[in-house]
Amino acid sequence: MKITTITMFAMMVLIVISGSLYRASAQSTITCGQTIGQSVTLSSDLNCAKSGTDGLIIGANNVILDCAGHTITGPVSFYRGMTGLDGISLTDVSGVTVKNCNVTYFDNGFVVSNSENNKLVYDKADNNGNYGFDVTIHSSNNQLGYDEAAHNGGYGFSVEANSNGNQVDTSLSSGNTEAGFVALTDSNNTTFENDKSYKNLQDGFIVSSSAGGILENNQAIENAYSGFALFGSTSNSLENNTSVSNGMGGYLLVVSSSNNLGNNDAEKNGQDGFLADSSSTGNTLSANLSNENTGSGYEDSTQGPSTSTTNTYGSNICQDDRAGSSTPAGLCSTG
């Protein structure tokens, strides 16, 4: 009886070991275009340049894809729409984590579509033909953190198409052909926090046709257009951001109302530090600093019924702006 017990125990150990070996083997043989249905860790790079497929497709809820720092390479040179292939895609899934992945030379690096409550952390998208990271089509409450988008042919980080409540924090967007970080087309309650947009060929941050966004503690540095731009957007909050040495203005409001801008810095930008166009009304600008911009510190083109503008200004500072402190006068003090 004792021999039988020992034998059975030995068989159980063998089964466990065999199962472990099988899982390790499965991880090491992941192929381009594969649909991931369970948590996996890559053990090597994936070269998908000739596969004609996406890199990897997440096909189940609550799984973890850990690339362990490995790179997934696609067939796209630096041109848009050449293949329509994505490096890593999440469609109709939730509770997924994608981490430590490098994706390059696809049409888009990472795509989250019609998916919610997923996390993309410590990932990098570089030299893809279109977007680095794209959260799109009714994708809500996803979190992107400690990610990097560099030298992609479109936006670095895009939240678009009715995708609400998403957060991008502590991430870097640099050298992309379009803007660094964007929230577009009714993508409400987007949070950009502790992000850096550097040397992109359009704006640093854009919020367009979206409401309720929070932009806090971000940096927009040496982008070709404005540091921060709001187009047709309402009820967004921009606080404690820095806009430095961008080609156009520091903060731009176009047809945007009821937004709050507080404790932001605009320094050495190519146009005005803060600009509200004639259709941007009901905004509040307080405790902001404008310093050494090429244009005015503050320029407001609205006209209120009994005051100089239809926006509210308080405790703003302007210093050494080349075109003067503010237009109209009185929107700031020299400190």
C-alpha positions as CSV (number, residue, x, y, z in Angstrom):
1,M,0.0,0.0,0.0
2,K,2.9,2.4,0.8
3,I,4.5,1.7,-2.6
4,T,1.2,2.5,-4.3
5,T,0.9,5.8,-2.4
6,I,4.5,6.8,-3.3
7,T,3.9,5.9,-6.9
8,M,0.8,8.0,-7.1
9,F,2.5,10.9,-5.6
10,A,5.4,10.6,-8.1
11,M,2.9,10.5,-10.9
12,M,1.2,13.7,-9.7
13,V,4.5,15.5,-9.5
14,L,5.3,14.4,-13.0
15,I,1.9,15.7,-14.2
16,V,2.5,19.1,-12.6
17,I,6.0,19.4,-14.0
18,S,4.8,18.3,-17.5
19,G,2.1,21.0,-17.3
20,S,4.6,23.7,-16.4
21,L,6.8,22.6,-19.3
22,Y,3.9,22.7,-21.6
23,R,2.9,26.3,-20.6
24,A,6.5,27.5,-21.0
25,S,6.7,25.9,-24.4
26,A,3.4,27.6,-25.4
27,Q,4.7,30.9,-24.4
28,S,7.9,30.5,-26.3
29,T,6.1,29.6,-29.5
30,I,3.7,32.5,-29.8
31,T,3.4,33.5,-33.4
32,C,2.4,36.6,-35.3
33,G,-1.3,37.1,-35.7
34,Q,-2.1,34.8,-32.8
35,T,-5.2,35.5,-30.7
36,I,-4.3,35.4,-27.0
37,G,-6.8,33.6,-24.9
38,Q,-4.9,33.2,-21.7
39,S,-2.2,35.1,-19.8
40,V,1.2,34.8,-21.5
41,T,4.7,36.1,-21.2
42,L,6.9,36.5,-24.3
43,S,10.3,34.9,-24.2
44,S,11.6,36.5,-27.4
45,D,11.0,39.2,-30.0
46,L,8.3,38.7,-32.7
47,N,9.3,39.7,-36.3
48,C,6.0,40.1,-38.2
49,A,7.4,42.0,-41.1
50,K,6.4,39.3,-43.6
51,S,3.5,37.7,-41.9
52,G,0.8,39.9,-43.4
53,T,-1.0,39.9,-40.0
54,D,-1.5,42.0,-36.9
55,G,1.2,41.4,-34.2
56,L,-1.0,40.0,-31.4
57,I,-4.7,40.1,-30.8
58,I,-6.2,39.9,-27.3
59,G,-9.2,37.7,-27.5
60,A,-10.3,37.1,-23.9
61,N,-11.2,39.1,-20.8
62,N,-9.0,39.3,-17.7
63,V,-5.8,38.1,-19.3
64,I,-2.2,39.5,-19.0
65,L,0.1,39.9,-21.9
66,D,3.6,40.6,-20.6
67,C,6.1,41.2,-23.4
68,A,8.9,41.3,-20.9
69,G,10.6,44.1,-22.8
70,H,10.5,42.2,-26.2
71,T,9.7,43.9,-29.5
72,I,7.0,43.1,-32.0
73,T,8.0,44.4,-35.4
74,G,5.6,44.9,-38.4
75,P,6.0,45.6,-42.1
76,V,5.2,49.4,-42.3
77,S,7.7,52.0,-43.2
78,F,6.9,55.5,-42.0
79,Y,3.8,56.0,-44.1
80,R,0.1,55.9,-43.1
81,G,-2.4,53.3,-44.1
82,M,0.0,51.0,-45.9
83,T,-1.3,47.8,-44.3
84,G,-4.1,48.5,-41.8
85,L,-2.3,46.2,-39.4
86,D,-2.0,46.8,-35.7
87,G,0.8,45.8,-33.4
88,I,-1.4,44.8,-30.4
89,S,-5.1,45.1,-30.5
90,L,-7.9,44.8,-27.9
91,T,-11.4,44.5,-29.3
92,D,-14.6,43.8,-27.2
93,V,-12.6,42.8,-24.1
94,S,-12.3,44.0,-20.5
95,G,-10.0,43.5,-17.5
96,V,-6.9,43.0,-19.8
97,T,-3.4,44.1,-18.9
98,V,-0.8,44.7,-21.6
99,K,2.7,45.5,-20.2
100,N,6.3,45.8,-21.1
101,C,5.7,45.7,-24.8
102,N,7.6,47.5,-27.6
103,V,5.7,47.8,-30.9
104,T,7.2,49.2,-34.1
105,Y,6.6,49.4,-37.8
106,F,2.9,48.6,-37.8
107,D,0.1,50.9,-39.0
108,N,-0.9,51.5,-35.4
109,G,1.0,50.5,-32.4
110,F,-1.7,49.7,-29.8
111,V,-5.4,49.8,-30.5
112,V,-8.2,49.5,-27.9
113,S,-11.6,49.3,-29.5
114,N,-15.0,48.9,-27.9
115,S,-13.3,47.7,-24.7
116,E,-13.3,48.9,-21.1
117,N,-11.4,48.7,-17.9
118,N,-8.1,47.6,-19.4
119,K,-4.6,48.7,-18.6
120,L,-1.6,49.4,-20.9
121,V,1.5,50.1,-18.8
122,Y,5.2,50.4,-19.5
123,D,4.6,50.0,-23.2
124,K,6.3,51.7,-26.1
125,A,5.1,52.5,-29.7
126,D,7.6,53.9,-32.1
127,N,8.0,54.4,-35.8
128,N,4.5,53.2,-36.6
129,G,2.8,54.6,-39.7
130,N,-0.2,56.1,-38.0
131,Y,-1.0,56.3,-34.2
132,G,1.1,55.1,-31.4
133,F,-1.8,54.4,-29.0
134,D,-5.4,54.6,-30.1
135,V,-8.3,54.2,-27.7
136,T,-11.4,54.3,-29.9
137,I,-15.0,53.5,-30.6
138,H,-16.9,53.4,-27.3
139,S,-13.9,52.3,-25.2
140,S,-14.3,53.5,-21.6
141,N,-12.4,53.6,-18.3
142,N,-9.1,52.4,-19.7
143,Q,-5.8,53.3,-18.1
144,L,-2.6,54.0,-19.9
145,G,0.4,54.7,-17.7
146,Y,4.2,55.0,-18.0
147,D,3.9,54.5,-21.8
148,E,5.9,56.1,-24.6
149,A,4.9,57.1,-28.2
150,A,7.8,58.3,-30.4
151,H,8.2,59.1,-34.1
152,N,4.8,57.7,-35.2
153,G,3.1,59.0,-38.3
154,G,0.0,60.3,-36.6
155,Y,-0.9,61.1,-33.0
156,G,1.2,59.8,-30.2
157,F,-1.8,59.1,-27.9
158,S,-5.4,59.3,-29.2
159,V,-8.7,58.9,-27.3
160,E,-11.5,59.2,-29.8
161,A,-15.0,58.3,-31.0
162,N,-17.2,58.4,-27.9
163,S,-14.6,56.9,-25.6
164,N,-15.3,58.2,-22.1
165,G,-13.5,58.2,-18.8
166,N,-10.1,57.1,-20.0
167,Q,-6.9,58.1,-18.3
168,V,-3.3,58.6,-19.6
169,D,-0.7,59.4,-17.0
170,T,3.0,59.7,-16.6
171,S,3.6,59.1,-20.3
172,L,5.8,60.6,-23.0
173,S,4.9,61.5,-26.5
174,S,7.7,62.8,-28.7
175,G,8.6,63.4,-32.4
176,N,5.2,62.3,-33.7
177,T,3.9,63.8,-37.0
178,E,0.7,65.0,-35.4
179,A,-0.1,66.1,-31.8
180,G,1.2,64.4,-28.8
181,F,-2.0,63.7,-26.8
182,V,-5.6,64.2,-28.1
183,A,-9.2,63.6,-26.9
184,L,-11.5,63.8,-29.9
185,T,-15.1,63.5,-31.0
186,D,-17.2,63.3,-27.8
187,S,-14.6,61.5,-25.7
188,N,-15.6,63.0,-22.4
189,N,-14.0,63.0,-19.0
190,T,-10.6,62.1,-20.3
191,T,-7.7,62.6,-17.9
192,F,-4.2,63.6,-19.0
193,E,-2.0,63.8,-16.0
194,N,1.8,64.1,-15.5
195,D,2.4,63.6,-19.2
196,K,5.0,65.2,-21.4
197,S,4.6,66.2,-25.0
198,Y,7.9,67.0,-26.6
199,K,8.8,68.1,-30.2
200,N,5.7,66.8,-31.9
201,L,4.9,68.3,-35.3
202,Q,1.5,69.7,-34.2
203,D,0.1,70.6,-30.8
204,G,1.2,69.2,-27.5
205,F,-2.3,68.5,-26.2
206,I,-5.6,68.8,-28.0
207,V,-9.2,68.5,-26.6
208,S,-11.7,68.7,-29.5
209,S,-15.5,68.4,-29.3
210,S,-15.2,66.9,-25.8
211,A,-16.2,67.9,-22.3
212,G,-15.3,67.3,-18.7
213,G,-11.6,66.6,-19.3
214,I,-8.9,67.0,-16.7
215,L,-5.4,68.1,-17.8
216,E,-3.1,68.4,-14.8
217,N,0.6,68.6,-14.2
218,N,1.5,68.1,-17.9
219,Q,4.4,69.6,-19.9
220,A,4.2,70.7,-23.5
221,I,7.7,71.6,-24.7
222,E,8.9,72.6,-28.2
223,N,5.9,71.4,-30.2
224,A,5.4,72.9,-33.6
225,Y,1.9,74.3,-32.9
226,S,0.4,75.3,-29.5
227,G,1.2,73.7,-26.2
228,F,-2.5,73.1,-25.3
229,A,-5.5,73.7,-27.6
230,L,-9.2,73.3,-27.0
231,F,-11.5,73.2,-30.0
232,G,-15.3,73.2,-29.6
233,S,-15.0,71.9,-26.1
234,T,-16.6,72.8,-22.8
235,S,-16.2,72.3,-19.0
236,N,-12.6,71.1,-19.1
237,S,-10.1,71.8,-16.4
238,L,-6.5,72.7,-17.1
239,E,-4.4,73.2,-14.0
240,N,-0.7,73.2,-13.1
241,N,0.5,72.7,-16.7
242,T,3.6,74.0,-18.3
243,S,3.8,75.2,-21.9
244,V,7.3,76.2,-23.0
245,S,8.9,77.1,-26.3
246,N,6.1,75.9,-28.6
247,G,5.9,77.3,-32.1
248,M,2.6,78.9,-31.6
249,G,0.7,79.8,-28.5
250,G,0.9,78.4,-25.0
251,Y,-2.9,77.9,-24.4
252,L,-5.5,78.2,-27.2
253,L,-9.3,78.4,-26.9
254,V,-11.3,78.1,-30.1
255,V,-15.1,78.0,-29.9
256,S,-14.7,76.6,-26.4
257,S,-16.7,77.7,-23.4
258,S,-17.0,77.2,-19.6
259,N,-13.5,75.9,-19.2
260,N,-11.2,76.5,-16.2
261,L,-7.5,77.4,-16.6
262,G,-5.7,77.8,-13.3
263,N,-2.0,77.9,-12.2
264,N,-0.7,77.2,-15.6
265,D,2.6,78.6,-17.0
266,A,3.2,79.8,-20.6
267,E,6.8,80.8,-21.3
268,K,8.8,81.6,-24.5
269,N,6.1,80.4,-26.9
270,G,6.0,81.7,-30.5
271,Q,2.7,83.6,-30.2
272,D,0.4,84.6,-27.2
273,G,0.7,82.9,-23.9
274,F,-3.1,82.6,-23.5
275,L,-5.6,83.2,-26.4
276,A,-9.4,83.0,-26.4
277,D,-11.0,83.6,-29.8
278,S,-14.3,85.5,-30.3
279,S,-16.5,82.5,-29.8
280,S,-14.9,81.2,-26.6
281,T,-17.0,82.6,-23.7
282,G,-17.6,81.9,-20.1
283,N,-14.1,80.6,-19.4
284,T,-12.2,81.3,-16.2
285,L,-8.5,82.1,-16.2
286,S,-6.9,82.5,-12.8
287,A,-3.4,82.5,-11.2
288,N,-1.7,81.8,-14.5
289,L,1.8,83.0,-15.5
290,S,2.7,84.3,-18.9
291,N,6.4,85.1,-19.4
292,E,8.6,86.0,-22.4
293,N,6.1,84.9,-25.1
294,T,6.5,86.5,-28.6
295,G,2.9,87.7,-28.6
296,S,0.8,89.1,-25.8
297,G,0.6,87.5,-22.5
298,Y,-3.2,87.2,-22.7
299,E,-5.4,88.0,-25.7
300,D,-9.1,87.8,-25.6
301,S,-11.3,88.5,-28.7
302,T,-14.6,88.2,-26.9
303,Q,-16.7,91.3,-26.1
304,G,-19.0,91.3,-23.1
305,P,-22.1,93.5,-22.7
306,S,-20.7,95.6,-19.9
307,T,-17.1,94.4,-19.4
308,S,-14.1,94.1,-21.7
309,T,-14.5,90.3,-22.3
310,T,-17.1,87.6,-21.7
311,N,-14.5,85.5,-19.8
312,T,-13.3,85.9,-16.2
313,Y,-9.7,86.8,-15.3
314,G,-8.2,86.9,-11.8
315,S,-4.7,87.1,-10.3
316,N,-2.9,86.3,-13.6
317,I,0.7,87.4,-14.0
318,C,2.4,88.6,-17.2
319,Q,6.1,89.4,-17.5
320,D,8.2,90.5,-20.4
321,D,5.9,89.3,-23.2
322,R,7.0,91.0,-26.4
323,A,3.7,92.2,-27.8
324,G,2.5,93.5,-24.4
325,S,0.8,92.3,-21.3
326,S,-2.8,91.8,-22.5
327,T,-5.4,92.6,-25.1
328,P,-7.6,94.2,-23.9
329,A,-5.7,95.7,-21.0
330,G,-6.2,94.6,-17.5
331,L,-6.3,90.8,-17.9
332,C,-3.1,90.4,-15.9
333,S,-0.6,92.2,-13.7
334,T,3.1,92.4,-13.9
335,G,3.5,90.9,-10.5
